[in-house]
């Protein structure tokens, strides 16, 4: 192509001559400043670049046509990056009834959603998102086959679930077809994440009509519930205040879709089976919660996923209590941290004998896991939370007062940002263990005993320590001297690596005993992968009301030595240590 043709394509008159700092053009005879000439030269450069791209695309299509492949799909792949394995990132499946404008001169909800998701997903992917949907108002079998033929080239599906969607045979056919296609192109799940995303615009009575892979997938709630109980889709046409909420949910959804797409692109080619790789970071159990904490839970889930953590549960859990507890126990076994968001509502109740809410059931199961394997826990209970439901208020009170209910947990009463900070701190300790955790992870011989006492009782413990060492136990005493941080770290290391702890309750006050008990309850957090130590209390003189009360109440693991040391009194402790060592 000649210079004049390039200039014409760029919308410029042909240049004839240049003189000094000006360029002249014959049509007007005007002299153009050189800086403007440079700008026009850049326009010519862009025109040439565009023409080269078009020529290259034309040649690409010519070559692809010879092989019968989809030229548009493969050209999109090249433009989006060499790693793209699918021609299309996403298909939106929806009922056309849900895209009817609710106001004059307005766009339908699905069209608005499509536009927002396209922009946000493009930013997440770093290239133009290839999102498509059926915009025809009437379907037919020929067009259905055309849509289904594109599914092998589609990385993920978003289903806009509504009361109409679950009744539409057309929509259900699309959903089933994508699931069948996905099984042949990498699987419905990739790296423990589903390629199917449910956008729920209004709750449905039952999701049973949906194919199983879609039914078991957690959905994204694109609706709000008004104080009067009315549910409303996130549509700014109803209320402009819903616009930011719609954008926020699109961000959450786009983040999840981008994660799946990127994993697919780094796996094998379509048509082969993808082997999920083990997550590089620890898994987190984000407990199911009541409706009043769902937004907080969604925000926390999104942040954790953006940071590369696997967040469980990833799908719907059973409504049968027996199956539910089994599933939750299994998932907790895969996690290093459990986070519970507790609100004022009691929450859903499984079909079972206990009639406990899922919020309470998960807490019970997490406590069991913490006792058995040192699961770390964080409980979020906003300050001042009160419930009109007596069952929930009893549970809230127990979280504040009962050590067994809050076992191994940090209870956060501040806002969501404080909870996020606590979660980040806990994960940092898990991924980069301090010397305390390293000491616990190294294990022990099963004979390590940490004897906790007040410094004034050091001499009084000598007969007991001598006897325990004669039994082959490795007895460690607390560190009493040094700055506060050094003393705390040294004593935490002892607690982390011991097999048993013996609290020598002598001259220490009730407040001292309460502090020691609190520290021992948190021992599980210092011992990832190990159960908490066996804990006994040795009651020594002087005799006090608190000590005699412990005896009269028959508290477990209490050894009465108010009359002085005796070998017989230590027998239960030795037996417990022997059991821990062999079992």
Secondary structure, 3 states (H helix, E strand, C coil): CCHHHHHHHCCCCCCCEEECCEEECCCCCCEEEHHHHHHHHHHHHHHHHHHHHHHHHHHHHHHHHHHCCCHHHHHHHHHHCCCCCCCEEEEEECCHHHHCCCCCCCCCHHHHHHHHHHHHHHHHHCCCCCEEECCCCCCCHHHHHHHHHHHHHEEEEEEEECCCHHHCHHHHHHHHHHHHHHHHCCCCEECCEECEEEEECCCCCCCCCCCHHHHCECEEECEEECCCCCEEECCCCCCCCHHHHHHHHHHHHHHHHHHHHHHHHHCCCCCCCCCCCCCCCCEEEECCCCHHHHHHHHHHHHHHHHCCCCEECCECCCCEHHHHHHHHHHHHHCEEEEEEEECCCCCCECECCCCCEHHHHHHHHHHHHHHHHCCEEEEEECCCCCCCCHHHHHHHHHHHHCCCCCCCEEEECCCHHHHHHHHHHHHHHHHCCCHHHHHHHCCCCCCEEEEEECHHHCHHHHHHHHHHHHCCCEEEECCCCCCHHHHHHHHHHHHHHCCEEEEEECCCCHHHHHHHHHHHHHHHHHCCCCCCCEEEEEEECCCCHHHHHHHHCCCCCEEEECCCCCCHHHHHHHHHHHHHHHC
